[in-house]
Amino acid sequence: MDLIEQRKKRRMAAATLLRMVIREEMQARLAINRWPVIENAADENDLSVKIAMQALWHFEADEDRHHEELFYLDAQLELLKQMSTFLEQDRDFPEYMLTLYPLDHRPEFYRPHSIQDRRLITQMSRYVTMCLAYWRNAFRQILASIRPN
């Protein structure tokens, strides 16, 4: 498979994931975990796939805000729809989409899945440990407050 076909395949996979998130068939965090990986240096400059990934990260991060501000949710969903359409048509994003996520603030999210999985498991275990410590302290305080002196 040549580089152009690989890019088209990756863009179609990204567009499919975006559409599934838009239709609420998949949670954004699952789409992020299944995002197509850029495999070669020639495609490192495919800004459309990188920006779509960044938009999906922002959508996931703003999940709590969606319940409070429906206009904000609608705006994000419309942007994701536009991005998925451009990706499905194998077209580069227009300038207004590129300016939404400046290059100097865009972290690189593509990592081999095995490394990403190990980091995810490490981060999750740290988070669970922190939560358990928080709840243990909270229960101790509750028990101390209801025990007779």
C-alpha positions in Angstrom: 0.0 0.0 0.0 1.5 3.3 -1.0 1.6 6.4 1.2 -1.4 8.1 -0.4 -3.6 5.0 0.2 -2.3 4.8 3.8 -3.2 8.5 4.4 -6.7 8.0 2.9 -7.2 4.9 5.1 -6.0 6.7 8.2 -8.2 9.7 7.4 -11.3 7.5 6.8 -10.7 5.7 10.1 -10.4 9.1 11.9 -13.6 10.3 10.2 -15.4 7.2 11.2 -14.4 7.6 14.9 -15.5 11.2 14.8 -18.9 10.3 13.3 -19.4 7.6 16.0 -18.7 10.1 18.7 -21.1 12.6 17.1 -23.9 10.0 16.9 -23.1 9.0 20.5 -22.2 5.4 19.4 -18.9 5.7 21.1 -17.5 7.7 23.9 -14.8 10.2 23.0 -12.2 8.6 25.3 -12.7 5.3 23.5 -12.3 7.0 20.1 -9.1 8.6 21.4 -7.7 5.2 22.4 -8.6 3.8 18.9 -7.3 6.8 17.0 -5.2 5.8 13.9 -1.5 6.0 14.5 0.8 7.8 12.1 3.3 5.1 11.2 5.9 6.8 9.0 7.8 10.1 8.9 6.3 11.1 5.6 2.8 11.5 7.2 4.0 13.4 10.3 2.9 16.6 8.6 -0.7 15.5 8.2 -2.1 18.4 10.2 -5.7 17.4 9.5 -5.5 14.1 11.4 -3.5 15.8 14.3 -6.0 18.7 14.6 -8.9 16.3 14.5 -7.3 14.4 17.4 -6.8 17.6 19.3 -10.4 18.6 18.8 -11.5 15.2 20.1 -9.3 15.7 23.2 -10.9 19.0 23.8 -14.4 17.5 23.3 -13.6 14.9 25.9 -12.0 17.4 28.3 -15.1 19.6 28.1 -17.6 16.9 28.8 -18.8 18.5 32.1 -19.2 21.8 30.4 -21.6 20.2 27.8 -24.3 19.8 30.4 -24.2 23.4 31.4 -23.7 25.1 28.0 -25.7 23.5 25.2 -24.5 26.2 22.7 -20.9 25.2 23.4 -21.7 21.5 22.9 -23.5 22.3 19.6 -20.5 24.4 18.4 -18.1 21.5 19.2 -20.3 18.9 17.5 -20.6 21.1 14.4 -16.8 21.4 14.3 -16.4 17.7 14.6 -18.9 17.1 11.8 -17.0 19.5 9.6 -13.7 17.8 10.4 -15.1 14.3 9.7 -16.5 15.5 6.3 -13.1 16.9 5.3 -11.4 13.7 6.4 -13.9 11.5 4.6 -13.3 13.5 1.4 -9.5 13.3 1.9 -9.2 17.1 1.9 -6.9 19.2 4.1 -8.6 21.3 6.7 -9.2 25.0 5.8 -7.3 27.8 7.4 -10.0 28.6 10.0 -9.7 25.1 11.4 -5.9 25.2 11.5 -6.0 28.5 13.5 -8.2 26.9 16.2 -5.3 24.8 17.3 -2.0 26.7 16.9 1.1 24.7 16.2 3.1 25.9 19.1 0.4 24.7 21.6 -0.3 21.3 20.0 1.2 18.4 21.9 2.1 15.2 20.1 -0.4 12.4 20.9 0.8 9.6 18.7 2.6 6.9 20.5 2.9 3.2 19.9 -0.1 1.4 21.4 2.0 -0.8 23.7 3.7 2.3 25.3 0.4 4.1 25.4 -1.3 1.2 27.1 1.4 0.9 29.8 1.3 4.6 30.5 -2.5 4.5 30.7 -2.5 1.6 33.1 0.2 3.4 35.2 -1.9 6.6 35.2 -5.1 4.8 36.0 -3.5 2.9 38.9 -2.1 6.2 40.4 -5.6 7.8 40.0 -7.3 4.8 41.7 -4.8 4.9 44.5 -5.3 8.6 45.0 -9.1 8.2 45.0 -9.0 5.3 47.5 -6.8 7.4 49.8 -9.2 10.3 49.5 -12.2 8.2 50.3 -10.4 6.4 53.2 -9.7 9.8 54.8 -13.3 11.0 54.1 -14.7 7.9 55.8 -12.4 8.3 58.7 -13.6 11.8 59.2 -17.3 10.7 58.9 -16.8 7.9 61.4 -14.9 10.3 63.8 -17.8 12.8 63.6 -20.5 10.2 64.4 -18.7 8.3 67.2 -19.7 9.3 70.7 -16.9 10.8 72.7 
